[in-house]
Amino acid sequence: MLRFADDGRVEDYEKWAYWPGKLHWAPTRRRRRRDEGREVLIRPAAGHDWSSMWPFMRRIVADGETYSYDRDLDSGEAKTMWMLAPPGHTVVAVDADSALVGTAKMHRNQGGPGSHVATASFMVDPERARRGTGRALGEYALAWARSHGFSGMQFNAVVETNTAAVNLWTSLGFSVIGTVPGAFRHPRHGDVGLHVMFRRL
Amino acid sequence: MLRFADDGRVEDYEKWAYWPGKLHWAPTRRRRRRDEGREVLIRPAAGHDWSSMWPFMRRIVADGETYSYDRDLDSGEAKTMWMLAPPGHTVVAVDADSALVGTAKMHRNQGGPGSHVATASFMVDPERARRGTGRALGEYALAWARSHGFSGMQFNAVVETNTAAVNLWTSLGFSVIGTVPGAFRHPRHGDVGLHVMFRRL
């Protein structure tokens, strides 16, 4: 039995996991149950997940094509930055074979008078891309933000040549608010723009 | 005698101060010398400056009209956030009576492939506004960023109703890249937009 607060908000994100598709929220322990069309479970990240996350995260950061992080970022710095304590929230996506295939972190984008807009960051194992994991994580982040009372979500720096991401966020209702010209030094394409993307919730 | 590196870059920002107007850089100790038209000296912030900075900074943050900081930000959090160690840089503006009238901090806006774009934040004592201090700090930040090899400067969240700031940055060569709608909850105007502003260097 799924359990929601009256307003549809999941009461305790630490105990519940998101199943894309028809079945949305279920206890994290019920991992064997699968939504037929989608093969990914999203649950809160735990400290012991890091050793399964860092190898693909490290590769994505070192490639330098999609993230404005220092390409030689080390495991400790990355863990501090990515594994958020409440009110921030970090999740992992786990496939049907219990392999950790992606992760996302989400939190407010600004403080004080700007704290009603959320932001989020996403990484999917490049070797397990194109299976809907990014979309599932995006849907999860939007549901999380909505249920926490945020009125919008903003991405601050989407690399314009990362068309998979731009198209995914567009399909999830985001618009490009503006593009900072040449703000990203792409290792293959040279200086390219960084999109600011936003959608209301 | 002014001292520049061959490329026009000031060699050690800890020892030099910026004088708006014709005389640009001079040793910080030469504080009595004044550029005739402009009454403000900009020099690196020191720890002992904090007690003169925090009263007006606290008021600006508590007013909640221009900064996306928690309005109850305390002195310790603010000092950690504002007083940057290298490679970041924090300065104060001092008037002819040695009163501390403004401050700015500047640093890279993103890491890794985005680290060639700088950002900066500014606060001027509201009781000493409209005397060119903001412009002097802005010019200083641009000169600092240029001399440190940045190829652009980006402001991430300029409140659209803060017309003094928007007009100042526009006059200094910045353009509005885009506006995140309703991303700032203004205490008098309701939800207003946050401009992303940028200029090349």
Boltz contact constraints between the chains, C-beta under 6 A:
constraints:
  - contact:
      token1: [A, 64]
      token2: [B, 113]
      max_distance: 6.0
  - contact:
      token1: [A, 68]
      token2: [B, 110]
      max_distance: 6.0
  - contact:
      token1: [A, 68]
      token2: [B, 111]
      max_distance: 6.0
  - contact:
      token1: [A, 68]
      token2: [B, 112]
      max_distance: 6.0
  - contact:
      token1: [A, 68]
      token2: [B, 113]
      max_distance: 6.0
  - contact:
      token1: [A, 68]
      token2: [B, 114]
      max_distance: 6.0
  - contact:
      token1: [A, 69]
      token2: [B, 111]
      max_distance: 6.0
  - contact:
      token1: [A, 69]
      token2: [B, 112]
      max_distance: 6.0
  - contact:
      token1: [A, 70]
      token2: [B, 111]
      max_distance: 6.0
  - contact:
      token1: [A, 70]
      token2: [B, 112]
      max_distance: 6.0
  - contact:
      token1: [A, 71]
      token2: [B, 112]
      max_distance: 6.0
  - contact:
      token1: [A, 110]
      token2: [B, 68]
      max_distance: 6.0
  - contact:
      token1: [A, 111]
      token2: [B, 68]
      max_distance: 6.0
  - contact:
      token1: [A, 111]
      token2: [B, 69]
      max_distance: 6.0
  - contact:
      token1: [A, 111]
      token2: [B, 70]
      max_distance: 6.0
  - contact:
      token1: [A, 112]
      token2: [B, 68]
      max_distance: 6.0
  - contact:
      token1: [A, 112]
      token2: [B, 69]
      max_distance: 6.0
  - contact:
      token1: [A, 112]
      token2: [B, 70]
      max_distance: 6.0
  - contact:
      token1: [A, 112]
      token2: [B, 71]
      max_distance: 6.0
  - contact:
      token1: [A, 113]
      token2: [B, 64]
      max_distance: 6.0
  - contact:
      token1: [A, 113]
      token2: [B, 68]
      max_distance: 6.0
  - contact:
      token1: [A, 113]
      token2: [B, 184]
      max_distance: 6.0
  - contact:
      token1: [A, 113]
      token2: [B, 185]
      max_distance: 6.0
  - contact:
      token1: [A, 114]
      token2: [B, 68]
      max_distance: 6.0
  - contact:
      token1: [A, 114]
      token2: [B, 183]
      max_distance: 6.0
  - contact:
      token1: [A, 114]
      token2: [B, 184]
      max_distance: 6.0
  - contact:
      token1: [A, 117]
      token2: [B, 183]
      max_distance: 6.0
  - contact:
      token1: [A, 154]
      token2: [B, 180]
      max_distance: 6.0
  - contact:
      token1: [A, 177]
      token2: [B, 178]
      max_distance: 6.0
  - contact:
      token1: [A, 177]
      token2: [B, 180]
      max_distance: 6.0
  - contact:
      token1: [A, 178]
      token2: [B, 177]
      max_distance: 6.0
  - contact:
      token1: [A, 178]
      token2: [B, 178]
      max_distance: 6.0
  - contact:
      token1: [A, 178]
      token2: [B, 196]
      max_distance: 6.0
  - contact:
      token1: [A, 180]
      token2: [B, 154]
      max_distance: 6.0
  - contact:
      token1: [A, 180]
      token2: [B, 177]
      max_distance: 6.0
  - contact:
      token1: [A, 180]
      token2: [B, 198]
      max_distance: 6.0
  - contact:
      token1: [A, 183]
      token2: [B, 114]
      max_distance: 6.0
  - contact:
      token1: [A, 183]
      token2: [B, 117]
      max_distance: 6.0
  - contact:
      token1: [A, 184]
      token2: [B, 113]
      max_distance: 6.0
  - contact:
      token1: [A, 184]
      token2: [B, 114]
      max_distance: 6.0
  - contact:
      token1: [A, 185]
      token2: [B, 113]
      max_distance: 6.0
  - contact:
      token1: [A, 196]
      token2: [B, 178]
      max_distance: 6.0
  - contact:
      token1: [A, 196]
      token2: [B, 196]
      max_distance: 6.0
  - contact:
      token1: [A, 198]
      token2: [B, 180]
      max_distance: 6.0
